[in-house]
Amino acid sequence: MSHDTNEPTSPEFEQIKPAKIAISSHSPELSQSAATNELSLGRRKWIVACIVLAAALVILVFLFLPKMVIKPDVHLDTPIVKKPPTEQVSPWQEAQMAKARKDVQEVLAQLLDAQFVLEEAKVKLWGAQDFNDAAELAKSGDVFYRQQDFTQAMDGYQKALAKLTELLDRLPRVTTDKLALGFDAIKAGDAENATRAFELVLEIEPDNPQAIKGLHRAGTLDQVVRLSEQAAAEEANGQLDQSLNSLEQALALDPEWPKIKRQLATLKQKILERDFNGFMSKGLSALEQAEFSRAQSAFQKALRLKPSSKEAQAGLEEVAHRITQNKITAYREHAQQLIDQEQWQSAMEKYEEALKLDSSLLFAQKGRQQTSNRARLDQLLQEQIERPERLSTEAVYQEAAALIKVAATVVQPGPRLQQQVSQLQLLMQRAKMPVGVEITSDNQTEVTLFKRGVLGNFLRHELSLLPGRYILVGKRRGFRDVRREFVVSANKPPPSINIQCTEKI
């Protein structure tokens, strides 16, 4: 910012009021102007009038003034001192002095501008010595300026300006350096020096956001340091959770303090290790006690803390393995119980469940095969026993005989198998023993035994039939045919069958 040299200046830089330079009538500029004006006719008349008037005044002075002047009483013995003639300054010299004065004033204006900027920037807080040195140089220039020694004055002002220019060059770095100094002090836990640095920046730039923020951080720094030290002591005593609480309080006061961040990261790692090891211990303990659900939960919590932990993963795998082994063992034991009870189908299903868990289980593979064969044998025997009438058919009878042979190959047959074999053998014997069957009719219906022949018309007819399923057909002219099925069983009373056609067509 430039300033008028006529305004008052600061005490350091006393203002100089440069004298005005009068230009002589002998100067070339004035002569040229007169010559130009004489070109006007009106101007010439005035000049002539002035000359006439001046001549009249001269005549009056020479004629009347000597008579009016009183001659002084001069003593001859009084010496007369003659004054040296005053040196006349030429218009050229005056012009050179005016130019020198103007040049000095331009430098002085720059000097005052620099002074104003630096004073606004509170230079005395950060560059007092250089600023005072510049003031002294400026004062020396003032002395020469008053003596109209503009060369020496220029030298003094320029040296002062150079000093102030150096300070102006330093100005952009002042806030940067002080901010850095303040934040370094915060890192070092030095609240006093941090506060001083940020306050200085705010003196220079009242709205500097970094300084405002830094000053706030410096205001809480002592408390943050205290909490940090307290947390360190708690950590050393193994009070990790209390230490974490102290650090979180400190972090809330100053989220950017590097030491707190490092301290918190280290502490959280310790807490993680503590909790991880705790869950692993619980998991292993529960595993030893076959409390698989509790063990699995503990290992899962450990794995959440350390997702890449091989130990936690191995713990979960071991739990899964133990659970699987327990299930397999349970299936095996249950299957054996069912085998002992000769519940072959259910036993086979247990082996199949075990193989779903581990298809490579040899005992389950072998057990499934054995129980499958026994289950099939049991099923076939039971079907023969439950439908003995089928034994009347020769093919079915031969199948039953084959089943008896297969059953005889079973090592250590159980009570159920022995009972099934005995039952089937008895049924087979009875299947060859005829059973008396009585058939009644109306003597009007022609009766035929399917696959045996016509029995004719009768009121009562007795037959000896082997156990089995039979079909009777009755026919009568003008009546609808009838059909009767009956079963002859060796272990049941013989049936009494009536057949006659009663529905007219």
C-alpha positions as CSV (number, residue, x, y, z in Angstrom):
1,M,0.0,0.0,0.0
2,S,1.4,3.4,-0.9
3,H,1.2,6.5,1.4
4,D,1.3,10.2,0.8
5,T,4.6,11.6,2.0
6,N,2.7,14.5,3.6
7,E,1.0,12.1,6.1
8,P,2.6,11.6,9.5
9,T,4.7,8.5,9.8
10,S,5.6,6.2,12.7
11,P,8.2,7.1,15.2
12,E,10.7,4.8,13.5
13,F,10.4,6.6,10.2
14,E,10.2,10.4,10.7
15,Q,8.4,12.0,7.8
16,I,10.4,14.4,5.7
17,K,8.6,17.3,3.9
18,P,10.7,18.0,0.7
19,A,11.0,21.6,-0.2
20,K,9.6,22.9,-3.4
21,I,12.0,24.0,-6.1
22,A,11.3,27.4,-7.7
23,I,12.1,27.5,-11.4
24,S,14.2,30.7,-12.5
25,S,12.9,33.1,-15.1
26,H,16.1,32.4,-17.1
27,S,15.1,28.8,-17.6
28,P,14.7,27.7,-21.1
29,E,11.1,26.7,-20.5
30,L,10.1,30.3,-19.4
31,S,11.9,31.9,-22.4
32,Q,10.2,29.6,-24.8
33,S,6.8,30.4,-23.2
34,A,7.4,34.2,-23.5
35,A,8.4,33.9,-27.1
36,T,5.3,32.0,-27.9
37,N,3.0,34.5,-26.1
38,E,4.5,37.5,-28.0
39,L,2.9,36.0,-31.1
40,S,-0.3,37.4,-29.8
41,L,-0.9,41.1,-30.7
42,G,-2.9,41.9,-27.7
43,R,-0.2,40.6,-25.4
44,R,2.3,43.0,-27.2
45,K,0.2,46.0,-26.3
46,W,0.2,45.2,-22.7
47,I,3.9,44.7,-22.7
48,V,4.5,48.1,-24.3
49,A,2.3,49.7,-21.6
50,C,4.2,48.0,-18.9
51,I,7.5,49.2,-20.3
52,V,6.3,52.8,-20.5
53,L,5.2,52.6,-16.9
54,A,8.4,51.1,-15.7
55,A,10.4,53.9,-17.5
56,A,8.4,56.6,-15.7
57,L,9.1,54.9,-12.3
58,V,12.8,54.8,-13.0
59,I,12.9,58.5,-13.8
60,L,11.1,59.3,-10.6
61,V,13.5,57.2,-8.6
62,F,16.6,58.8,-10.0
63,L,15.2,62.4,-9.7
64,F,13.5,62.4,-6.3
65,L,14.8,59.5,-4.3
66,P,18.4,60.9,-3.7
67,K,17.0,64.0,-2.2
68,M,14.8,62.1,0.2
69,V,17.6,59.7,1.5
70,I,19.5,60.8,4.6
71,K,23.2,60.1,4.2
72,P,24.8,58.0,7.0
73,D,27.5,59.3,9.2
74,V,30.4,57.2,8.1
75,H,33.7,57.3,10.0
76,L,36.6,56.6,7.8
77,D,38.5,54.7,10.5
78,T,35.7,52.0,10.6
79,P,36.8,49.1,8.4
80,I,34.3,48.0,5.7
81,V,33.8,44.3,5.5
82,K,32.8,43.1,2.1
83,K,30.6,40.0,1.9
84,P,31.5,37.3,-0.6
85,P,29.2,37.2,-3.4
86,T,26.5,34.5,-3.1
87,E,27.0,31.6,-5.6
88,Q,24.2,31.5,-8.0
89,V,22.4,28.1,-8.6
90,S,21.8,27.5,-12.2
91,P,18.4,26.2,-13.5
92,W,20.2,23.0,-14.6
93,Q,21.4,22.4,-11.0
94,E,18.0,23.1,-9.6
95,A,16.4,20.7,-12.1
96,Q,18.9,18.0,-11.1
97,M,18.2,18.5,-7.4
98,A,14.4,18.3,-8.1
99,K,14.9,15.0,-9.9
100,A,17.1,13.6,-7.1
101,R,14.5,14.7,-4.5
102,K,11.7,13.0,-6.6
103,D,13.8,9.8,-6.8
104,V,14.4,9.8,-3.0
105,Q,10.7,10.5,-2.4
106,E,9.8,7.4,-4.5
107,V,12.1,5.2,-2.5
108,L,10.8,6.8,0.7
109,A,7.2,6.0,-0.4
110,Q,8.2,2.3,-1.0
111,L,9.9,2.4,2.5
112,L,6.7,3.6,4.1
113,D,4.6,1.0,2.3
114,A,6.8,-1.8,3.5
115,Q,6.8,-0.3,7.0
116,F,2.9,-0.3,7.0
117,V,2.7,-3.9,5.8
118,L,5.2,-5.1,8.3
119,E,3.6,-3.3,11.2
120,E,0.2,-4.8,10.2
121,A,1.9,-8.2,10.2
122,K,3.2,-7.6,13.8
123,V,6.8,-7.5,12.7
124,K,8.0,-6.6,16.2
125,L,6.8,-10.1,17.4
126,W,9.1,-11.9,14.9
127,G,11.6,-9.5,13.3
128,A,12.1,-6.7,15.8
129,Q,15.9,-6.5,15.5
130,D,15.9,-6.2,11.7
131,F,13.0,-3.8,11.7
132,N,14.8,-1.5,14.3
133,D,18.0,-1.7,12.2
134,A,16.0,-0.6,9.1
135,A,14.5,2.3,11.2
136,E,18.0,3.5,12.1
137,L,19.1,3.4,8.5
138,A,16.0,5.4,7.5
139,K,16.7,8.0,10.2
140,S,20.2,8.4,8.8
141,G,18.7,9.0,5.4
142,D,16.4,11.7,7.0
143,V,19.4,13.6,8.2
144,F,20.9,13.8,4.8
145,Y,17.5,14.6,3.3
146,R,17.2,17.7,5.5
147,Q,20.6,18.8,4.3
148,Q,19.4,18.2,0.8
149,D,22.1,15.7,0.3
150,F,19.9,13.4,-1.7
151,T,22.6,11.0,-2.7
152,Q,23.4,10.1,0.9
153,A,19.7,10.2,1.7
154,M,19.0,7.8,-1.1
155,D,21.7,5.4,0.2
156,G,20.2,5.4,3.7
157,Y,16.7,4.8,2.4
158,Q,17.7,2.1,0.0
159,K,19.5,0.2,2.7
160,A,16.5,0.6,5.0
161,L,14.2,-0.6,2.2
162,A,16.5,-3.6,1.6
163,K,16.1,-4.6,5.3
164,L,12.4,-4.3,5.1
165,T,12.2,-6.2,1.8
166,E,14.1,-9.0,3.5
167,L,11.5,-9.0,6.3
168,L,8.7,-8.9,3.7
169,D,10.3,-11.9,2.0
170,R,10.3,-13.7,5.3
171,L,6.7,-12.9,6.1
172,P,5.0,-15.8,4.2
173,R,7.3,-18.3,6.0
174,V,6.7,-16.8,9.4
175,T,3.2,-18.3,9.8
176,T,4.3,-21.5,8.2
177,D,7.3,-21.9,10.5
178,K,5.4,-20.9,13.6
179,L,2.6,-23.3,12.7
180,A,5.2,-26.1,12.3
181,L,6.8,-25.0,15.5
182,G,3.5,-25.1,17.3
183,F,2.5,-28.6,16.0
184,D,6.0,-29.9,16.8
185,A,5.5,-28.6,20.4
186,I,2.2,-30.5,20.6
187,K,3.8,-33.7,19.4
188,A,6.4,-33.1,22.2
189,G,3.7,-32.5,24.8
190,D,4.9,-28.9,25.3
191,A,1.7,-26.9,25.7
192,E,3.4,-23.6,26.7
193,N,5.5,-23.3,23.5
194,A,2.7,-24.6,21.3
195,T,0.3,-21.9,22.7
196,R,2.9,-19.2,22.2
197,A,3.5,-20.2,18.6
198,F,-0.2,-20.4,17.7
199,E,-1.0,-17.1,19.4
200,L,1.8,-15.4,17.4
201,V,0.3,-16.7,14.2
202,L,-3.1,-15.4,15.2
203,E,-1.6,-12.0,15.9
204,I,-0.5,-12.0,12.3
205,E,-3.5,-13.8,10.8
206,P,-6.5,-13.6,13.2
207,D,-8.5,-16.0,11.1
208,N,-5.9,-18.6,10.4
209,P,-7.8,-21.9,10.8
210,Q,-4.7,-24.0,11.5
211,A,-3.6,-21.7,14.3
212,I,-7.2,-21.7,15.8
213,K,-7.3,-25.5,15.7
214,G,-3.7,-25.7,17.1
215,L,-4.5,-23.3,19.9
216,H,-7.5,-25.4,20.9
217,R,-5.4,-28.6,20.9
218,A,-2.7,-26.8,22.9
219,G,-5.4,-25.9,25.5
220,T,-6.2,-29.6,26.1
221,L,-2.7,-30.9,25.7
222,D,-1.8,-31.0,29.4
223,Q,-5.0,-33.1,30.1
224,V,-4.2,-35.3,27.1
225,V,-0.7,-35.9,28.4
226,R,-1.9,-36.7,31.8
227,L,-4.4,-39.3,30.5
228,S,-1.7,-40.8,28.3
229,E,0.6,-41.2,31.3
230,Q,-2.3,-42.6,33.3
231,A,-3.1,-45.1,30.6
232,A,0.5,-46.2,30.4
233,A,0.6,-46.9,34.1
234,E,-2.7,-48.9,33.9
235,E,-1.4,-50.9,31.0
236,A,1.8,-51.7,32.9
237,N,-0.4,-53.0,35.8
238,G,-2.3,-55.2,33.5
239,Q,-5.4,-53.0,33.7
240,L,-5.9,-53.0,29.9
241,D,-9.6,-52.1,29.9
242,Q,-9.1,-49.2,32.3
243,S,-6.1,-48.1,30.1
244,L,-8.3,-48.3,27.0
245,N,-10.9,-46.1,28.7
246,S,-8.2,-43.5,29.6
247,L,-6.9,-43.4,26.0
248,E,-10.4,-43.0,24.6
249,Q,-10.9,-40.0,26.8
250,A,-7.7,-38.5,25.6
251,L,-8.6,-39.3,22.0
252,A,-11.9,-37.5,22.5
253,L,-10.0,-34.4,23.6
254,D,-7.5,-34.5,20.7
255,P,-8.1,-37.1,18.0
256,E,-4.9,-36.1,16.2
257,W,-2.2,-36.5,18.8
258,P,0.1,-39.1,17.3
259,K,1.3,-40.5,20.6
260,I,-2.3,-41.3,21.6
261,K,-2.9,-43.0,18.3
262,R,0.2,-45.2,18.6
263,Q,-0.5,-45.9,22.2
264,L,-4.1,-46.9,21.4
265,A,-3.1,-49.1,18.5
266,T,-0.6,-51.0,20.8
267,L,-3.1,-51.3,23.6
268,K,-5.8,-52.6,21.3
269,Q,-3.4,-55.2,20.0
270,K,-2.7,-56.4,23.5
271,I,-6.4,-56.5,24.3
272,L,-7.0,-58.5,21.1
273,E,-4.3,-61.0,22.0
274,R,-5.7,-61.3,25.5
275,D,-9.2,-61.9,24.4
276,F,-8.1,-64.2,21.6
277,N,-6.1,-66.4,24.0
278,G,-9.0,-66.4,26.4
279,F,-11.4,-67.7,23.9
280,M,-8.9,-70.3,22.7
281,S,-8.4,-71.5,26.2
282,K,-12.2,-71.8,26.8
283,G,-12.6,-73.6,23.5
284,L,-9.9,-76.2,24.3
285,S,-11.2,-76.7,27.8
286,A,-14.8,-77.3,26.5
287,L,-13.4,-79.6,23.8
288,E,-11.7,-81.8,26.4
289,Q,-15.0,-82.0,28.3
290,A,-16.8,-82.9,25.1
291,E,-19.0,-79.8,25.4
292,F,-18.9,-79.2,21.7
293,S,-21.4,-76.4,21.4
294,R,-19.5,-74.3,24.0
295,A,-16.2,-75.1,22.4
296,Q,-17.5,-74.2,18.9
297,S,-18.9,-70.9,20.2
298,A,-15.5,-70.0,21.8
299,F,-13.5,-70.8,18.7
300,Q,-15.9,-68.8,16.5
301,K,-15.4,-65.7,18.8
302,A,-11.6,-66.2,18.6
303,L,-11.8,-66.4,14.8
304,R,-13.8,-63.2,14.6
305,L,-11.0,-61.5,16.5
306,K,-8.4,-63.0,14.1
307,P,-10.0,-64.0,10.9
308,S,-6.8,-65.5,9.6
309,S,-5.9,-67.4,12.7
310,K,-4.9,-71.0,11.9
311,E,-5.3,-71.9,15.6
312,A,-8.9,-70.8,15.8
313,Q,-9.7,-72.5,12.4
314,A,-8.0,-75.7,13.6
315,G,-10.1,-75.5,16.8
316,L,-13.3,-75.3,14.8
317,E,-12.2,-78.1,12.6
318,E,-11.4,-80.2,15.6
319,V,-14.9,-79.5,17.1
320,A,-16.5,-80.5,13.8
321,H,-14.4,-83.6,13.7
322,R,-15.3,-84.5,17.2
323,I,-19.0,-83.9,16.6
324,T,-18.8,-86.0,13.5
325,Q,-17.0,-88.8,15.3
326,N,-19.5,-88.7,18.1
327,K,-22.4,-89.0,15.6
328,I,-20.6,-91.8,13.8
329,T,-20.0,-93.6,17.1
330,A,-23.7,-93.1,18.0
331,Y,-24.9,-94.4,14.7
332,R,-22.6,-97.4,15.0
333,E,-23.7,-98.2,18.5
334,H,-27.3,-97.8,17.6
335,A,-26.9,-99.9,14.5
336,Q,-25.4,-102.6,16.7
337,Q,-28.3,-102.5,19.1
338,L,-30.8,-102.8,16.2
339,I,-28.8,-105.7,14.8
340,D,-29.0,-107.4,18.2
341,Q,-32.7,-106.9,18.0
342,E,-32.6,-108.2,14.4
343,Q,-34.1,-104.9,13.1
344,W,-32.1,-105.2,10.0
345,Q,-33.8,-102.4,8.0
346,S,-33.4,-99.8,10.8
347,A,-29.8,-100.9,11.4
348,M,-29.0,-100.5,7.7
349,E,-30.4,-96.9,7.8
350,K,-28.0,-96.1,10.7
351,Y,-25.0,-97.3,8.7
352,E,-26.2,-95.2,5.8
353,E,-26.4,-92.1,8.0
354,A,-22.8,-92.7,9.1
355,L,-21.7,-93.0,5.5
356,K,-23.3,-89.6,4.8
357,L,-20.9,-88.1,7.3
358,D,-17.9,-90.1,6.0
359,S,-18.2,-92.2,3.0
360,S,-14.8,-93.9,3.7
361,L,-16.0,-95.6,6.9
362,L,-15.2,-99.3,6.4
363,F,-17.3,-100.5,9.3
364,A,-20.3,-98.7,7.9
365,Q,-19.8,-100.0,4.4
366,K,-19.5,-103.5,5.7
367,G,-22.4,-103.1,8.1
368,R,-24.6,-101.7,5.5
369,Q,-23.9,-104.6,3.2
370,Q,-24.6,-107.2,5.9
371,T,-27.7,-105.5,7.2
372,S,-29.0,-105.0,3.7
373,N,-28.7,-108.8,3.0
374,R,-30.3,-109.7,6.4
375,A,-33.0,-107.1,5.9
376,R,-33.8,-108.6,2.5
377,L,-33.9,-112.1,3.9
378,D,-36.0,-110.9,6.8
379,Q,-38.4,-109.2,4.4
380,L,-38.8,-112.3,2.1
381,L,-39.3,-114.6,5.0
382,Q,-41.9,-112.4,6.6
383,E,-43.8,-112.1,3.3
384,Q,-43.9,-115.9,3.0
385,I,-45.1,-116.2,6.6
386,E,-47.8,-113.5,6.3
387,R,-49.2,-115.0,3.0
388,P,-49.0,-118.8,3.4
389,E,-51.7,-119.4,0.8
390,R,-49.1,-118.5,-1.9
391,L,-47.3,-121.7,-1.0
392,S,-49.9,-123.7,-2.8
393,T,-48.2,-122.4,-6.0
394,E,-45.2,-124.5,-6.8
395,A,-43.0,-121.6,-7.8
396,V,-43.7,-119.8,-4.5
397,Y,-43.1,-123.0,-2.6
398,Q,-39.7,-123.4,-4.2
399,E,-38.8,-119.8,-3.3
400,A,-39.7,-120.5,0.3
401,A,-37.5,-123.6,0.2
402,A,-34.6,-121.5,-1.2
403,L,-35.1,-119.0,1.6
404,I,-34.8,-121.7,4.1
405,K,-31.5,-122.8,2.6
406,V,-30.2,-119.2,2.7
407,A,-31.2,-118.8,6.3
408,A,-29.4,-121.9,7.2
409,T,-26.1,-120.3,6.0
410,V,-26.4,-117.4,8.5
411,V,-23.8,-117.7,11.3
412,Q,-25.2,-117.2,14.7
413,P,-28.8,-116.6,13.6
414,G,-30.8,-114.7,16.1
415,P,-34.1,-115.7,17.7
416,R,-36.2,-113.8,15.1
417,L,-34.6,-115.6,12.2
418,Q,-34.9,-119.0,13.9
419,Q,-38.5,-118.3,14.6
420,Q,-39.1,-117.2,11.0
421,V,-37.5,-120.3,9.6
422,S,-39.5,-122.5,11.9
423,Q,-42.7,-120.8,11.0
424,L,-42.0,-121.0,7.3
425,Q,-41.1,-124.7,7.5
426,L,-44.3,-125.4,9.3
427,L,-46.3,-123.5,6.7
428,M,-44.6,-125.4,4.0
429,Q,-45.5,-128.7,5.6
430,R,-49.1,-127.6,6.0
431,A,-49.1,-126.4,2.4
432,K,-48.9,-130.1,1.4
433,M,-51.7,-131.2,3.7
434,P,-55.2,-131.1,2.2
435,V,-57.9,-129.3,4.1
436,G,-61.6,-130.2,3.9
437,V,-63.8,-127.6,2.4
438,E,-67.6,-127.6,2.3
439,I,-69.4,-125.9,-0.6
440,T,-73.2,-125.3,-0.7
441,S,-75.5,-124.3,-3.6
442,D,-79.2,-124.3,-4.7
443,N,-78.9,-127.4,-7.0
444,Q,-79.9,-125.0,-9.9
445,T,-76.5,-123.3,-10.3
446,E,-73.7,-125.0,-12.2
447,V,-70.5,-124.7,-10.0
448,T,-67.0,-124.7,-11.4
449,L,-63.7,-124.6,-9.4
450,F,-61.3,-122.4,-11.4
451,K,-58.4,-124.4,-12.7
452,R,-59.8,-127.6,-11.3
453,G,-62.9,-128.4,-13.2
454,V,-66.7,-128.5,-13.1
455,L,-68.3,-129.6,-9.9
456,G,-71.9,-129.5,-11.3
457,N,-75.2,-128.8,-9.6
458,F,-75.6,-129.7,-6.0
459,L,-76.9,-128.6,-2.7
460,R,-73.8,-129.6,-0.7
461,H,-70.3,-130.6,-1.9
462,E,-67.1,-131.5,0.1
463,L,-63.6,-131.1,-1.3
464,S,-60.1,-131.7,0.0
465,L,-57.9,-128.8,-1.0
466,L,-54.4,-127.8,-0.3
467,P,-53.9,-124.5,1.4
468,G,-54.1,-121.7,-1.1
469,R,-56.4,-119.2,-2.9
470,Y,-59.3,-120.6,-4.9
471,I,-62.0,-119.2,-7.2
472,L,-65.6,-120.7,-7.7
473,V,-67.8,-119.6,-10.6
474,G,-71.6,-120.2,-10.7
475,K,-73.7,-120.2,-13.8
476,R,-77.5,-120.6,-14.4
477,R,-79.6,-119.9,-17.5
478,G,-81.5,-116.6,-17.2
479,F,-79.5,-115.5,-14.3
480,R,-76.3,-113.4,-13.9
481,D,-73.1,-115.4,-13.2
482,V,-71.5,-115.2,-9.8
483,R,-67.9,-115.5,-8.6
484,R,-66.6,-116.5,-5.2
485,E,-62.9,-116.3,-4.0
486,F,-61.8,-118.1,-0.9
487,V,-58.6,-119.0,0.9
488,V,-57.7,-122.3,2.4
489,S,-55.3,-121.9,5.2
490,A,-53.4,-124.6,7.1
491,N,-53.6,-122.8,10.4
492,K,-57.2,-121.6,10.2
493,P,-60.5,-123.4,10.3
494,P,-61.8,-124.5,6.8
495,P,-64.1,-122.0,5.2
496,S,-67.8,-122.6,4.4
497,I,-68.7,-121.3,1.0
498,N,-72.1,-120.8,-0.6
499,I,-72.5,-120.1,-4.3
500,Q,-75.8,-119.7,-6.3
501,C,-77.1,-117.5,-9.0
502,T,-80.0,-115.4,-7.7
503,E,-80.1,-112.3,-10.0
504,K,-82.3,-112.8,-13.0
505,I,-81.2,-111.2,-16.3
